[in-house]
Structures are given as C-alpha cells and as structure tokens.
Amino acid sequence: MSKKGNNYLTNPHDLLIKASLSNPQAIQEFAKAYFPLDILERIDMPSLKLTNKSYVTDELKEFHNDLVFSFKIENQQGYAYCILEHQSTPDFLMHLRFIKYNVALIEDYLKGKNETTPWPIIVNICLYHNPDEKPYPYSTCVYDQFKDPNIARSLGIFTRFHLGDLNSIPDKTLESHGSINLMEKLLKYSRHRDAFNILTEELERNRSWLLTRENYWKVILIYSTHVIGKKGNSEKKLVNLFKDVLSKNEEEIMTTIAQVIEKRGEKRGEERGEKRGVQKNKLTVAKNMLKKGYDINSIQEITELPKETIENLKKEIKKS
C-alpha cells in the first residue's frame, strides 16, 4: 500500500508524544524529568505550557520531531526546545540543528514586536532513544564541535560579536592602519556633510601608495561617484579632483564614470524587468552625461554614438 494510504501513519512518534503530553500534569512531570535542575527551580511552574509551535522542516520530521514548551522564568519569557530523536544513527550535527531551530524560534517570537524587545530564554533538550540501546556517543557541548574547544569558548563563539566602531576610533589610529586606512576613512565619513573635502584630504595624504596600486584609484572614483556624488557634488568636480591630485588622464577618468553611469542604467532596466539593447544603453549613458554637463565630443568618443544623435538628445533634454 502507498505511504499515503489511509492505514499509513506518517509519524507514530509524534502521535504518541503529543497524546501523552495532552494534560498539564503530564507536562509538569515531563519538565521534572528532563528540564535542567537550575531551570526547573526558577521557572513559574503554573505558566508551563506545551505550545503548538514546530520548527523542524518536513524533510527532517522522519528523523526527529520537536516540542516547544513556554514558561515564565523570573518575569522573563522562556522556552524549552525539545528535539525527539528518532533516527537509528545519532545525528553528529545535532548542535547545528538546535542553532537553526533556536534562530527560527527567536525570529518567530520577535515578529510584530519592537526590535529592542529582549530575547526569550531558551533551554535545549534532546530526548534520545536508540534501537540498539547504545548511549548517546557525542558531546552535548557546542564548543566540542571545534578542533580546539578552549579557543572557541575564549573567542565567545555564539555568545558575542566583536565590534569595530569606526565612529569611535580616532582618525590618527585609523591612519596607522596602512593601506586600509583610506577605506576606513571613506566609510567613516561617507555621510558627512563635508565628505568631498575629506575625500580630497585623504587622496592627497594617500597619494604615494595609491599611485602604486594600479587601478585601485578607479575603485575609489566609482565609490565616490555613487556615495559622495549623491551629495550634490558633480561628476565634473570629481573628475577635476582625481585629475589634479592623482595626475590621472581626464579621458580615463571620464570613461570610468561613464561605465558607472551605464551600469546604473542597466540596473534600473533589470529592476523594471526590461531587456535593454546596446544602443539603448548608449543612449542612456549619453543622456546622463549631457545632464551632467559633458561636451558632445567627449560623449561621442565614449559612447561611439553619431554626433547628430547626441545633438538631438540635447535638444530633447532642453525641451523637457
């Protein structure tokens, strides 16, 4: 008979457990048997309930099910997340399962709440049974999954993240960071009202090594066009800056900017689901460059469009 037949029970373990824990007394007895003692002593026992939540994906339910108990612990929301292990071979990646399910539980809990809402307390439990009556063979401590548990524990994996707050790091300290200091400064002051002048200072200060990094200056130019250019600083102003400070060829600078403009046009086209041809892209670039004040000869050289086409575009822009 097909597994989907009327006599087939897709998950007998789930049926047994849910039926067994269908009343408050059984739920409390389960907690007394399996909750860690330090948790059990601190929870408000009358608040203990079995929820209908589940975070195990359908493809994994053959191997294990989950139970989610909710409770109050010292005026905080708490959950006991219990995995019921059914597979004959113990899951070496059980820690990873718990991490994934805990993340899903927290995200579910935070839905519709303020982002500063405190996270719930979660205690993880695995109810294990093996057909060969063998004891569980793996460590239950997540740090033992690493080659050196002591390093993992000391680095605070899963317990904290390490912060590099650019706003609180003095500029002099950033300037001691070698070739990454320009990146740090640009990120730090990207939203600053005086970002253009700061860019000027940083290009002058980093000029010597910038000239040895081949095309890295183009990256800085592209970044500046996207970020600093949005603050009312024209591409022409950026062209003059890179030409004067880094002694770069104006044509190469303009070509780089034109490529940026072209990619912007392609991106807008993709977002609208349009398939733009090469000719349309060139027209978009030419139109944008005209709006930025570039002369027709320069636009013709970069886009390879006929001069007459560019002149017509210029007339269209004036009319609009």
C-alpha positions as CSV (number, residue, x, y, z in Angstrom):
1,M,0.0,0.0,0.0
2,S,1.2,3.5,-0.7
3,K,2.5,5.5,2.2
4,K,-0.3,8.0,1.5
5,G,-2.9,5.2,2.1
6,N,-5.4,5.5,4.9
7,N,-3.7,2.9,7.1
8,Y,-0.3,4.6,7.0
9,L,0.7,6.7,10.0
10,T,3.3,9.2,8.9
11,N,4.8,9.8,12.3
12,P,3.8,7.5,15.1
13,H,6.3,9.0,17.5
14,D,4.7,12.4,17.2
15,L,1.3,10.9,17.8
16,L,2.4,9.1,21.0
17,I,4.2,12.1,22.4
18,K,1.5,14.7,21.8
19,A,-1.1,12.4,23.2
20,S,1.0,11.6,26.3
21,L,1.6,15.3,27.0
22,S,-2.0,16.4,26.5
23,N,-2.7,17.5,30.1
24,P,-1.0,19.9,32.5
25,Q,0.1,17.2,34.9
26,A,1.9,15.2,32.2
27,I,3.6,18.4,31.0
28,Q,4.9,19.2,34.5
29,E,6.1,15.6,35.0
30,F,8.0,15.8,31.7
31,A,9.6,19.0,32.9
32,K,10.6,17.5,36.2
33,A,12.1,14.5,34.5
34,Y,14.1,16.3,31.7
35,F,14.5,20.1,32.4
36,P,17.9,21.1,33.9
37,L,17.5,21.4,37.6
38,D,18.7,25.1,37.7
39,I,16.0,26.0,35.2
40,L,13.3,23.9,36.9
41,E,13.9,25.6,40.2
42,R,13.5,29.0,38.8
43,I,10.5,28.7,36.4
44,D,6.9,29.6,37.3
45,M,5.5,26.0,37.1
46,P,1.8,27.1,36.6
47,S,2.9,29.0,33.5
48,L,4.4,25.9,31.9
49,K,2.6,25.0,28.7
50,L,3.1,22.9,25.6
51,T,2.8,25.1,22.5
52,N,1.7,24.1,19.0
53,K,4.9,25.5,17.5
54,S,7.3,23.5,15.5
55,Y,10.5,24.4,13.6
56,V,11.6,21.1,12.2
57,T,11.3,21.1,8.4
58,D,9.1,18.5,6.7
59,E,12.1,16.6,5.2
60,L,13.6,16.1,8.7
61,K,10.4,15.0,10.5
62,E,11.2,11.4,9.7
63,F,14.3,11.7,11.8
64,H,13.2,13.9,14.7
65,N,10.3,16.0,15.9
66,D,10.3,18.9,18.2
67,L,8.3,20.1,21.2
68,V,8.2,23.7,22.3
69,F,7.3,24.4,25.9
70,S,6.7,28.0,27.0
71,F,7.1,29.3,30.6
72,K,7.9,32.3,32.7
73,I,11.3,32.5,34.4
74,E,11.9,35.3,36.8
75,N,9.5,37.6,34.9
76,Q,11.0,36.7,31.6
77,Q,9.7,34.7,28.6
78,G,11.3,31.3,28.4
79,Y,11.1,28.3,26.1
80,A,12.2,24.7,26.4
81,Y,13.1,23.5,22.9
82,C,13.0,19.7,22.9
83,I,14.1,17.6,20.0
84,L,12.8,14.0,19.9
85,E,15.4,12.0,18.1
86,H,14.1,9.0,16.1
87,Q,16.8,8.0,13.7
88,S,18.8,4.9,14.5
89,T,22.1,6.7,13.9
90,P,22.8,9.6,16.2
91,D,23.0,13.0,14.5
92,F,26.5,14.3,14.8
93,L,25.2,17.7,13.6
94,M,22.6,17.9,16.4
95,H,24.2,21.2,17.7
96,L,23.7,22.7,14.2
97,R,20.0,21.6,14.3
98,F,19.5,23.3,17.6
99,I,21.2,26.5,16.4
100,K,18.9,26.7,13.3
101,Y,15.8,25.9,15.3
102,N,16.6,28.4,18.0
103,V,17.1,31.2,15.5
104,A,13.7,30.3,13.9
105,L,12.1,30.4,17.4
106,I,13.6,33.8,18.2
107,E,12.6,35.3,14.9
108,D,9.1,34.0,15.4
109,Y,9.0,35.4,18.9
110,L,10.1,38.8,17.7
111,K,7.5,39.1,14.9
112,G,5.5,42.3,15.3
113,K,7.5,43.4,18.4
114,N,9.9,46.3,18.8
115,E,13.4,45.4,17.6
116,T,14.7,46.2,21.1
117,T,12.5,43.5,22.7
118,P,14.6,41.2,24.9
119,W,15.1,37.8,23.5
120,P,13.5,34.8,25.3
121,I,15.4,32.4,27.4
122,I,15.8,29.1,25.6
123,V,16.9,25.8,27.1
124,N,17.6,22.9,24.7
125,I,16.8,19.3,25.4
126,C,17.2,16.2,23.3
127,L,15.1,13.1,24.1
128,Y,17.1,10.2,22.6
129,H,16.3,6.6,22.0
130,N,18.4,4.1,20.1
131,P,17.2,0.7,18.8
132,D,20.5,-0.9,19.9
133,E,20.2,0.6,23.4
134,K,23.6,2.3,22.9
135,P,24.3,5.5,24.9
136,Y,24.5,8.8,23.1
137,P,28.0,8.9,21.7
138,Y,28.7,12.7,21.2
139,S,29.3,15.6,23.4
140,T,26.3,17.9,24.2
141,C,28.6,21.0,24.4
142,V,28.7,23.0,21.2
143,Y,32.3,24.1,21.8
144,D,33.4,20.4,21.5
145,Q,32.4,20.6,17.8
146,F,35.5,22.7,17.2
147,K,39.1,21.5,16.9
148,D,40.1,23.4,19.9
149,P,37.1,24.0,22.3
150,N,39.1,26.3,24.5
151,I,39.8,28.7,21.7
152,A,36.2,28.6,20.6
153,R,35.0,29.3,24.1
154,S,37.5,32.1,24.7
155,L,36.6,33.9,21.5
156,G,32.9,33.9,22.5
157,I,31.6,32.0,19.5
158,F,27.8,32.0,19.7
159,T,27.9,34.4,22.7
160,R,29.1,37.7,21.4
161,F,30.4,39.5,18.3
162,H,33.4,41.8,18.1
163,L,32.8,45.4,17.2
164,G,34.9,47.7,15.1
165,D,33.1,51.1,15.6
166,L,34.7,53.4,13.1
167,N,33.0,56.4,14.6
168,S,34.7,55.9,17.9
169,I,38.1,55.2,16.6
170,P,40.3,58.3,16.4
171,D,41.4,59.3,12.9
172,K,45.1,59.1,13.9
173,T,44.5,55.5,14.8
174,L,42.8,54.7,11.5
175,E,45.7,56.4,9.7
176,S,48.1,53.9,11.3
177,H,46.3,51.0,9.6
178,G,48.4,51.1,6.5
179,S,46.7,50.6,3.1
180,I,43.2,50.0,4.6
181,N,43.0,53.5,6.2
182,L,41.6,55.1,3.1
183,M,38.8,52.6,3.0
184,E,38.1,53.2,6.8
185,K,38.1,56.9,6.4
186,L,35.7,56.9,3.4
187,L,33.3,54.6,5.2
188,K,33.5,56.7,8.4
189,Y,32.8,60.0,6.6
190,S,30.6,58.7,3.8
191,R,27.5,60.5,5.2
192,H,29.4,63.6,6.4
193,R,28.3,66.9,5.0
194,D,31.9,67.7,4.2
195,A,32.6,64.3,2.6
196,F,34.1,65.9,-0.6
197,N,36.7,67.9,1.3
198,I,37.5,64.9,3.4
199,L,38.0,62.8,0.2
200,T,40.3,65.5,-1.1
201,E,42.4,65.4,2.0
202,E,42.6,61.6,2.0
203,L,43.6,61.4,-1.6
204,E,46.4,63.8,-1.0
205,R,47.5,62.0,2.1
206,N,47.4,58.6,0.4
207,R,48.6,59.7,-3.0
208,S,52.0,58.0,-3.0
209,W,50.8,54.5,-2.3
210,L,47.6,55.0,-4.4
211,L,49.7,55.5,-7.5
212,T,51.4,52.1,-6.9
213,R,48.1,50.2,-6.7
214,E,47.4,50.2,-10.4
215,N,43.6,50.6,-10.8
216,Y,42.6,50.9,-7.2
217,W,42.1,54.6,-7.7
218,K,39.2,53.7,-10.1
219,V,37.5,51.8,-7.2
220,I,37.8,55.0,-5.1
221,L,36.4,57.0,-8.0
222,I,33.4,54.7,-8.5
223,Y,32.7,54.7,-4.8
224,S,32.9,58.5,-4.7
225,T,30.6,58.7,-7.7
226,H,28.0,56.6,-6.0
227,V,28.3,57.9,-2.5
228,I,29.8,61.4,-2.4
229,G,28.4,62.3,-5.8
230,K,24.9,62.0,-4.3
231,K,25.6,64.9,-2.0
232,G,25.4,67.5,-4.8
233,N,29.0,67.0,-6.0
234,S,29.0,66.8,-9.8
235,E,31.0,64.2,-11.7
236,K,32.9,67.1,-13.2
237,K,34.1,68.1,-9.7
238,L,35.2,64.5,-9.1
239,V,37.0,64.4,-12.4
240,N,38.9,67.5,-11.6
241,L,39.8,66.2,-8.2
242,F,41.2,62.9,-9.4
243,K,43.0,64.7,-12.3
244,D,44.6,67.3,-10.1
245,V,45.5,65.1,-7.1
246,L,46.4,61.9,-8.7
247,S,47.5,63.3,-12.1
248,K,45.2,60.9,-13.9
249,N,44.2,61.3,-17.6
250,E,40.9,63.1,-17.9
251,E,39.7,60.8,-20.7
252,E,40.3,57.7,-18.5
253,I,38.5,59.2,-15.6
254,M,35.5,60.1,-17.7
255,T,35.4,56.7,-19.2
256,T,35.3,55.1,-15.8
257,I,32.5,57.4,-14.7
258,A,30.6,56.6,-18.0
259,Q,30.9,52.9,-17.2
260,V,29.4,53.6,-13.8
261,I,26.5,55.6,-15.3
262,E,26.0,52.8,-17.8
263,K,25.8,50.2,-15.1
264,R,23.3,52.3,-13.2
265,G,21.2,52.4,-16.3
266,E,21.4,48.6,-16.7
267,K,20.5,48.1,-13.1
268,R,17.4,50.3,-13.4
269,G,16.5,48.3,-16.5
270,E,16.9,45.0,-14.7
271,E,14.8,46.2,-11.8
272,R,11.9,47.1,-14.2
273,G,12.3,43.8,-16.0
274,E,13.3,45.4,-19.2
275,K,15.8,44.0,-21.7
276,R,17.9,46.9,-23.0
277,G,19.9,46.6,-26.1
278,V,23.4,48.0,-26.6
279,Q,22.0,51.0,-28.4
280,K,19.6,51.9,-25.6
281,N,22.4,51.6,-23.1
282,K,24.5,54.0,-25.1
283,L,21.6,56.5,-25.4
284,T,21.1,56.3,-21.6
285,V,24.7,57.0,-21.0
286,A,24.8,59.9,-23.4
287,K,21.6,61.4,-21.9
288,N,23.0,61.2,-18.4
289,M,26.4,62.7,-19.4
290,L,24.6,65.6,-21.2
291,K,22.7,66.3,-18.0
292,K,26.0,66.3,-16.1
293,G,27.3,68.9,-18.5
294,Y,29.8,66.9,-20.6
295,D,30.6,68.3,-24.1
296,I,29.3,66.5,-27.2
297,N,32.7,65.5,-28.5
298,S,33.6,63.7,-25.2
299,I,30.3,61.9,-25.1
300,Q,30.7,60.9,-28.8
301,E,34.2,59.5,-28.0
302,I,33.0,57.4,-25.1
303,T,29.6,56.2,-26.4
304,E,30.5,56.0,-30.1
305,L,27.1,57.5,-30.9
306,P,26.8,59.7,-34.0
307,K,27.2,63.4,-33.2
308,E,23.7,64.1,-34.7
309,T,22.1,61.6,-32.3
310,I,23.8,63.3,-29.3
311,E,22.7,66.7,-30.5
312,N,19.1,65.5,-30.8
313,L,19.2,64.1,-27.3
314,K,20.5,67.5,-26.1
315,K,17.5,69.2,-27.8
316,E,15.1,66.7,-26.2
317,I,16.6,67.4,-22.7
318,K,16.2,71.2,-23.2
319,K,12.6,70.8,-24.3
320,S,11.8,68.7,-21.2
